[in-house]
Amino acid sequence: MAKININNEALKNRLQEAYNNGKITFNDKQRDKWSKIYGIVGNHSAVHICSWTKTNLKNGPACYKRKFYGIDTHRCAEMSPATAWCHEACVFCWRPMEWYSRVTMDDSEVDDPVDIINGVVEQRKKLLVGFGGNDKVNKRMFREAYELWPSHWAISLSGEPTIYPRLGELILELRKHPETRSIFVVSNGQEPEKIWKLKEMDALPTQLYISFSTPNPQMFKRIIRSVYQDGWERLMRTLGMLKDLNCRRVIRITLMRGINDDDVSVQEFADILNNVEADYIEIKSYSFLGQSRKRLSYENVANHEEVRDFARRLESKLKSYRFHNEDPNSLIVLLKNINSPYNDFVVGPKAEQSLKDGDARI
């Protein structure tokens, strides 16, 4: 099995330096690099047109979130308010973490949420405009994608969104727009107090993802590589508070063949997840993409049968979760908590709008 090909200590030192220094803005070199990948918005935000949106516009398969949660793939705004800022350097991350410059932001340094939202809409249109002349593109879907407000906001593109200190305000602003149907936030769980602050502000997203891909502190240190010495403990605090958050809660496990897929890992995952009252558990194979190819190998990509097998083994150890859905195109399996009060399909930006009450599917 391929080994993780990276110098942990050197990267740890770089992250620690980033933690202590830097400015909350793209410098010229960073802006040049990031603008080749994303549409840059202001001093620290970005938007991207993902491969699933591009494929779906050509009448191809939609993102798995369409199948699982009813999300409009072609009307998705995948964005980040902290594009180049993260506390972790996960070996499986396809993002160019080597370009990350700092892991803290101060309120006085950052862009206003309204400016970020307006900038994302503007930059997204610029990234989409070329699809209008493509004969393979579904014209109706293109008009909806280009002309209408994004119905789904995926705050997950790159970096860690809880680093942006005005995340709650950003979510509240998005809720104000009548065409915003869903807001998903993906977090590494390293800032439990900031997630709790969203609850206090009544600014929790429709659906909150917490990444949880290593089931013990030793593996966490080797694979996730948080800048915080107590990174594992921070993640455990975040997982422990999920039961008190009134939003749809998802645990995301990135499965890596030969790293976190053995029976010992399954039992360790189960021991923790049995005490976490999340609504869903997504188990998704690692993708051999981007910068992760310098750290892992294609051998670490689990095929769909392996993802399904892991999910079944995990399900057998869990008290309240059952195999619920899958999408072979995305190499992902969904487990659902039998006690979850939520419909699968999202019908509004506040989680309570998806509470079980008849058929909420669209």
C-alpha positions in Angstrom: 0.0 0.0 0.0 1.3 3.4 -0.9 2.6 5.5 1.9 1.7 9.1 2.6 4.3 11.1 0.7 4.8 14.3 2.7 7.1 15.9 5.2 4.8 16.3 8.2 7.2 18.4 10.3 8.0 20.9 7.5 4.4 21.5 6.8 3.6 21.7 10.5 6.2 24.4 10.9 4.7 26.3 7.9 1.2 26.1 9.3 2.5 27.4 12.7 4.2 30.3 11.0 0.9 31.0 9.1 -0.9 30.9 12.4 1.3 33.7 13.8 1.7 35.9 10.8 0.3 37.1 7.5 -2.4 39.5 6.3 -6.0 38.8 5.5 -5.7 39.5 1.8 -4.5 37.7 -1.3 -1.0 39.0 -2.2 -0.2 39.3 -5.9 1.3 35.9 -6.2 -1.5 34.2 -4.4 -4.2 36.1 -6.4 -2.5 35.0 -9.6 -2.5 31.3 -8.5 -6.0 31.2 -7.0 -7.6 33.1 -9.9 -6.5 30.3 -12.2 -8.8 28.0 -10.2 -11.6 30.1 -8.8 -13.4 33.4 -9.3 -11.8 35.7 -6.7 -14.1 37.9 -4.6 -12.7 40.7 -2.6 -9.8 40.1 -0.3 -10.4 36.5 0.9 -13.4 34.9 -0.8 -13.9 32.9 -4.0 -16.5 31.0 -6.0 -16.1 28.0 -8.3 -18.2 26.1 -10.9 -17.7 22.5 -10.0 -17.4 19.6 -12.4 -20.9 18.3 -11.4 -22.5 21.7 -12.3 -20.7 21.6 -15.7 -21.8 18.1 -16.4 -25.3 18.7 -15.3 -25.7 21.7 -17.6 -24.9 19.3 -20.4 -27.7 17.0 -19.4 -25.3 14.7 -17.5 -25.4 13.4 -14.0 -26.1 15.8 -11.1 -24.2 16.0 -7.9 -25.0 13.4 -5.3 -26.6 16.2 -3.2 -29.4 16.3 -5.8 -30.2 12.6 -5.2 -29.7 12.7 -1.4 -31.1 16.1 -0.5 -32.9 17.6 -3.6 -30.3 20.3 -4.3 -30.4 22.0 -7.7 -26.9 21.2 -9.0 -27.1 23.8 -11.8 -28.1 26.6 -9.4 -25.4 25.9 -6.8 -23.0 28.6 -5.7 -20.0 26.8 -4.3 -18.0 29.4 -2.4 -15.7 30.2 0.5 -15.3 33.3 2.6 -11.9 32.0 3.7 -10.4 30.6 0.5 -6.7 30.4 1.5 -7.1 30.0 5.3 -7.4 26.7 7.1 -6.1 25.2 10.4 -5.5 21.8 8.9 -3.4 20.2 6.1 -5.3 16.9 5.5 -3.3 14.6 3.2 -6.4 13.7 1.2 -7.4 17.4 0.5 -7.2 18.3 -3.2 -7.0 22.0 -2.4 -3.6 23.7 -2.7 -3.0 24.0 1.0 0.6 24.8 0.3 -0.6 28.2 -0.7 -2.5 28.8 2.5 -1.3 32.0 4.2 -2.9 32.3 7.6 -5.4 30.6 9.9 -6.9 33.6 11.8 -9.0 36.6 10.8 -10.0 39.6 12.8 -13.4 41.3 12.4 -11.7 44.6 11.5 -9.8 43.0 8.6 -12.5 41.2 6.7 -14.9 42.0 3.9 -18.6 42.7 4.6 -21.0 39.7 4.1 -23.2 41.6 1.7 -20.2 42.5 -0.5 -19.1 38.9 -0.5 -22.5 37.6 -1.5 -22.9 40.2 -4.3 -19.3 39.5 -5.5 -20.0 35.7 -5.5 -23.1 36.2 -7.7 -21.2 38.5 -10.1 -18.1 36.3 -10.4 -20.3 33.1 -10.8 -22.0 34.7 -13.8 -18.7 35.5 -15.3 -17.6 31.9 -14.9 -20.9 30.6 -16.4 -21.3 32.9 -19.3 -19.3 30.8 -21.7 -21.6 27.9 -21.3 -24.4 29.8 -23.1 -22.8 29.2 -26.5 -22.1 25.5 -26.0 -24.5 23.4 -28.2 -24.3 20.6 -25.7 -25.7 22.7 -22.8 -29.3 22.5 -21.8 -30.6 26.0 -22.6 -33.3 26.1 -20.0 -30.9 25.0 -17.3 -28.3 27.5 -18.4 -30.8 30.4 -18.2 -31.8 29.3 -14.7 -28.2 28.9 -13.7 -27.2 32.2 -15.1 -30.2 34.5 -14.6 -31.6 33.3 -11.4 -30.3 33.7 -7.9 -28.4 30.6 -6.7 -30.9 28.4 -4.9 -28.2 26.4 -3.1 -25.2 27.9 -1.3 -22.4 25.5 -0.5 -20.0 27.2 1.8 -17.3 24.6 1.4 -15.1 25.4 -1.6 -11.7 25.8 0.1 -10.3 26.8 3.4 -12.3 26.7 6.7 -15.4 28.9 6.8 -15.5 29.3 10.6 -12.2 31.2 10.3 -14.3 34.0 8.7 -15.6 35.8 11.9 -18.8 37.1 10.3 -20.0 33.7 9.1 -23.2 34.1 11.0 -24.0 37.4 9.4 -23.3 35.9 6.0 -25.8 33.0 6.6 -28.4 35.4 7.9 -28.0 37.6 4.8 -28.4 34.6 2.5 -31.6 33.6 4.3 -33.1 37.0 3.5 -33.2 36.2 -0.3 -36.5 34.5 -1.2 -34.8 32.2 -3.7 -32.3 30.8 -1.3 -33.5 27.3 -0.6 -30.5 25.8 1.2 -27.3 26.8 2.8 -24.7 24.0 3.6 -21.6 24.7 5.6 -18.7 22.2 5.7 -16.4 22.6 8.7 -13.4 20.8 10.1 -14.7 21.2 13.7 -11.6 23.0 14.9 -13.6 26.0 16.2 -16.4 24.6 18.4 -17.0 28.0 20.0 -17.6 29.6 16.6 -20.0 26.9 15.7 -21.8 27.4 19.0 -21.9 31.2 18.2 -24.0 30.4 15.1 -26.6 28.7 17.3 -26.6 31.7 19.6 -27.2 34.0 16.6 -29.9 31.8 15.2 -27.6 31.6 12.2 -27.1 27.9 11.8 -27.1 26.7 8.2 -29.7 24.4 6.7 -27.2 21.6 6.9 -23.9 21.5 8.9 -21.2 19.1 7.8 -18.4 18.1 10.2 -15.5 16.3 8.6 -14.5 13.2 10.7 -12.1 11.0 8.8 -9.7 9.7 11.5 -11.1 7.7 14.4 -8.3 8.2 16.9 -5.8 11.0 17.9 -2.8 9.2 16.5 -4.3 9.0 13.1 -5.7 12.5 13.4 -2.2 13.9 14.0 -0.7 12.0 11.0 -3.5 12.4 8.5 -5.4 15.6 9.4 -2.5 17.7 10.9 -4.2 20.5 12.7 -2.2 23.6 13.6 -3.7 23.3 17.1 -1.9 21.0 19.6 -5.4 20.1 20.9 -6.9 19.6 17.5 -8.4 16.2 18.3 -10.0 17.5 21.5 -11.4 20.5 19.6 -13.0 18.1 17.1 -14.4 15.9 19.9 -16.0 19.0 21.5 -17.6 19.9 18.2 -19.0 16.4 17.8 -20.3 16.4 21.3 -22.3 19.6 20.8 -24.1 18.4 17.6 -27.0 17.1 19.6 -27.8 20.6 20.8 -27.7 22.2 17.3 -31.1 22.7 15.7 -30.1 22.1 12.2 -29.5 19.1 9.9 -26.2 17.6 11.0 -24.0 15.5 8.8 -20.8 13.6 9.5 -18.5 13.3 6.5 -16.0 10.4 6.4 -13.5 10.5 3.6 -12.6 6.8 3.1 -9.0 6.0 2.1 -8.1 2.5 1.1 -5.3 1.1 3.3 -5.5 4.1 5.8 -8.8 4.3 7.6 -10.9 1.4 6.2 -9.8 -1.6 8.4 -12.0 -3.3 11.0 -10.2 -1.6 13.9 -11.0 1.8 12.4 -14.6 0.8 11.8 -15.0 -0.1 15.5 -13.3 3.2 16.6 -15.5 5.3 14.3 -18.6 3.5 15.8 -17.5 4.0 19.4 -17.5 7.7 18.8 -20.5 8.0 16.4 -22.8 6.1 18.7 -22.6 9.1 21.1 -23.1 11.7 18.3 -26.6 12.4 17.4 -26.1 13.4 13.7 -28.9 13.0 11.2 -26.7 11.6 8.4 -23.3 10.0 7.9 -21.8 10.4 4.5 -19.0 7.9 3.6 -17.2 9.1 0.5 -14.1 7.7 -1.2 -11.0 9.8 -1.4 -10.6 11.3 -4.9 -7.2 11.3 -6.5 -7.3 15.0 -7.5 -5.3 18.2 -7.4 -2.5 18.6 -4.8 -3.5 15.4 -3.0 -1.8 13.4 -5.8 1.5 14.6 -4.2 0.6 13.1 -0.9 -1.3 9.9 -1.7 -1.6 7.5 -4.6 -4.4 6.2 -6.8 -4.2 3.0 -4.7 -5.8 4.9 -1.8 -9.0 5.5 -3.9 -11.7 3.1 -2.7 -14.1 1.8 -5.3 -17.8 1.9 -4.7 -18.0 -1.7 -3.6 -15.4 -0.9 -1.0 -17.3 2.2 0.2 -20.5 0.2 0.4 -18.7 -2.6 2.3 -17.2 -0.1 4.8 -20.7 1.5 5.3 -22.2 -1.9 6.0 -19.5 -2.8 8.5 -20.0 0.5 10.2 -23.8 0.2 10.1 -23.5 -3.1 12.0 -21.7 -1.4 14.8 -24.1 1.6 15.1 -27.2 1.7 17.2 -29.4 4.1 15.3 -28.1 4.4 11.7 -29.3 2.5 8.7 -28.1 2.2 5.1 -30.2 4.9 3.4 -28.9 5.9 -0.1 -25.9 5.7 -2.4 -24.5 7.3 -5.5 -21.9 5.2 -7.4 -21.1 8.1 -9.7 -19.7 9.9 -6.6 -18.4 6.9 -4.7 -20.6 7.7 -1.7 -23.0 6.0 0.6 -25.5 7.6 3.0 -26.5 6.3 6.4 -29.4 8.0 8.2 -30.3 8.2 11.9 -33.6 6.4 12.3 -34.5 9.1 14.9 -33.8 12.0 12.7 -36.8 14.4 12.4 -35.9 15.6 9.0 -37.1 14.8 5.5 -34.2 14.1 3.1 -35.1 16.8 0.6 -34.5 20.4 1.7 -37.4 22.9 1.2 -36.0 26.0 2.9 -32.9 27.7 4.3 -34.0 27.1 7.9 -33.7 23.5 9.0 -37.1 23.4 10.6 -38.6 23.8 7.2 -37.5 20.3 6.4 -38.9 18.7 9.5 -41.0 15.6 8.7 -44.5 16.7 7.7 -45.8 14.9 4.7 -43.8 14.5 1.5 -41.2 17.3 1.3 -39.6 16.0 -2.0 -39.4 18.4 -4.9 
